[in-house]
Amino acid sequence: MSRVILLDAGLLGLVINPKLSPESVACAQWLQTHITEGNRVIIPEITDYEVRRELIRANKTKGLARLDDLAKLLEYLPITTTAMRQAAQLWAQARQQGQPTAGDKTIDGDIILAAQAVTLVLPEAVIATTNVGHLARFTAAELWQNIASN
């Protein structure tokens, strides 16, 4: 059975980083393995936004080019009205439970990412991340290293 893997911003940043650290190389190899095996790997729009805005701010043209190239290779998940309404529900729920994931005045990208995953309504979907904390409260999320290939 193929997997559905949504990429978090930390992971996406690792994959497109032109500085080849051992972690970024391992992450790129992990991603390539999942692609080769036919797993459905998705770049959610909120993840692209979070990575892209920092690349633009820092004028990192190589990183932007790598992000654009990867976006052509992988599936891209646009933000929908349904996802944003789900995000509003999750955001309010987290605060009602006294467990916010970000400040009250922030856009809270983690909540939007979780909502994008939830609205896919695919039981095999998992968010690959570098930090499980906030995401796992709302949907399936794993450290990318723990998502084994088929």
C-alpha positions as CSV (number, residue, x, y, z in Angstrom):
1,M,0.0,0.0,0.0
2,S,1.4,3.4,-0.9
3,R,1.7,6.1,1.7
4,V,0.5,9.7,1.6
5,I,3.2,12.0,3.0
6,L,2.7,15.7,3.6
7,L,5.9,17.7,4.1
8,D,6.3,20.1,7.0
9,A,8.3,23.3,6.6
10,G,11.3,22.1,8.6
11,L,11.6,19.0,6.4
12,L,11.0,21.0,3.2
13,G,13.7,23.4,4.3
14,L,16.1,20.5,4.8
15,V,15.4,19.0,1.4
16,I,16.0,22.2,-0.6
17,N,18.9,23.5,1.4
18,P,21.9,23.8,-1.0
19,K,24.3,23.4,1.9
20,L,24.7,19.7,2.0
21,S,24.8,18.8,5.7
22,P,24.7,15.1,6.7
23,E,21.0,15.7,7.8
24,S,19.9,17.4,4.6
25,V,21.6,14.7,2.5
26,A,19.9,11.9,4.5
27,C,16.6,13.8,4.3
28,A,16.9,14.1,0.5
29,Q,17.7,10.4,0.2
30,W,14.7,9.6,2.4
31,L,12.5,11.7,0.1
32,Q,13.9,10.1,-3.1
33,T,13.2,6.6,-1.7
34,H,9.6,7.5,-1.0
35,I,9.1,9.0,-4.5
36,T,10.8,6.0,-6.2
37,E,8.5,3.6,-4.3
38,G,5.5,5.4,-5.6
39,N,4.4,7.1,-2.4
40,R,2.3,10.2,-2.8
41,V,4.5,13.0,-1.5
42,I,2.7,16.4,-1.1
43,I,3.9,20.0,-0.5
44,P,1.0,21.7,1.3
45,E,0.6,25.4,0.3
46,I,1.1,26.6,3.8
47,T,4.5,24.7,4.0
48,D,5.6,26.3,0.7
49,Y,4.6,29.7,2.1
50,E,6.5,29.3,5.3
51,V,9.7,28.2,3.5
52,R,9.4,30.6,0.6
53,R,8.9,33.7,2.6
54,E,12.1,33.2,4.5
55,L,14.0,32.4,1.3
56,I,12.8,35.6,-0.2
57,R,13.5,37.7,2.9
58,A,17.1,36.3,3.0
59,N,17.5,36.7,-0.8
60,K,18.4,33.0,-1.1
61,T,18.0,32.5,-4.8
62,K,19.5,29.0,-4.9
63,G,17.1,27.8,-2.2
64,L,14.1,29.4,-4.1
65,A,15.2,27.7,-7.3
66,R,15.4,24.4,-5.5
67,L,12.0,24.9,-4.0
68,D,10.5,25.7,-7.4
69,D,12.1,22.6,-8.9
70,L,10.8,20.4,-6.1
71,A,7.3,21.9,-6.4
72,K,7.3,20.8,-10.1
73,L,8.2,17.3,-9.2
74,L,5.8,16.7,-6.3
75,E,2.1,17.1,-5.8
76,Y,1.1,20.6,-4.5
77,L,-1.9,20.9,-2.1
78,P,-3.5,24.4,-2.3
79,I,-5.2,25.9,0.7
80,T,-9.0,25.6,0.4
81,T,-11.9,27.2,2.2
82,T,-12.6,23.9,3.8
83,A,-9.1,23.6,5.1
84,M,-9.1,27.2,6.5
85,R,-12.5,26.6,8.2
86,Q,-11.1,23.4,9.7
87,A,-8.0,25.3,10.8
88,A,-10.3,27.8,12.6
89,Q,-12.0,24.9,14.4
90,L,-8.7,23.4,15.5
91,W,-7.3,26.8,16.5
92,A,-10.3,27.5,18.7
93,Q,-10.3,23.9,20.1
94,A,-6.6,24.2,21.1
95,R,-7.3,27.4,23.0
96,Q,-10.4,26.2,24.7
97,Q,-8.3,23.3,26.0
98,G,-5.6,25.7,27.1
99,Q,-3.1,24.2,24.6
100,P,-2.4,26.8,21.9
101,T,0.2,26.0,19.3
102,A,1.2,29.7,18.7
103,G,0.4,33.2,19.9
104,D,-3.1,34.5,19.7
105,K,-2.2,37.1,17.0
106,T,-0.2,34.7,14.7
107,I,-1.5,33.0,11.6
108,D,-0.4,29.6,13.1
109,G,1.0,27.6,10.1
110,D,1.0,24.4,12.1
111,I,-2.8,24.5,12.6
112,I,-3.3,25.3,8.9
113,L,-1.0,22.4,7.9
114,A,-2.9,20.0,10.3
115,A,-6.2,21.2,8.8
116,Q,-4.9,20.6,5.3
117,A,-4.0,17.0,6.3
118,V,-7.3,16.4,8.0
119,T,-9.4,17.6,5.1
120,L,-7.7,15.1,2.8
121,V,-9.7,12.5,4.7
122,L,-7.1,9.8,3.9
123,P,-6.4,7.4,6.8
124,E,-2.9,6.6,5.5
125,A,-1.8,10.3,5.3
126,V,0.9,11.4,7.7
127,I,2.8,14.7,8.1
128,A,6.6,14.2,7.9
129,T,8.2,16.7,10.2
130,T,11.2,17.7,12.2
131,N,9.0,18.5,15.2
132,V,6.0,16.3,16.0
133,G,4.8,18.3,19.0
134,H,2.0,20.5,17.8
135,L,0.9,18.6,14.8
136,A,0.4,15.2,16.4
137,R,-2.4,16.6,18.6
138,F,-4.6,17.1,15.5
139,T,-3.5,14.5,12.9
140,A,-1.0,11.8,12.2
141,A,2.5,13.2,12.3
142,E,5.9,11.5,12.6
143,L,9.5,12.5,12.5
144,W,10.6,12.0,8.9
145,Q,13.2,9.5,10.0
146,N,10.5,7.3,11.5
147,I,8.5,7.1,8.3
148,A,10.0,3.9,6.9
149,S,9.9,3.1,3.2
150,N,7.7,0.3,1.9
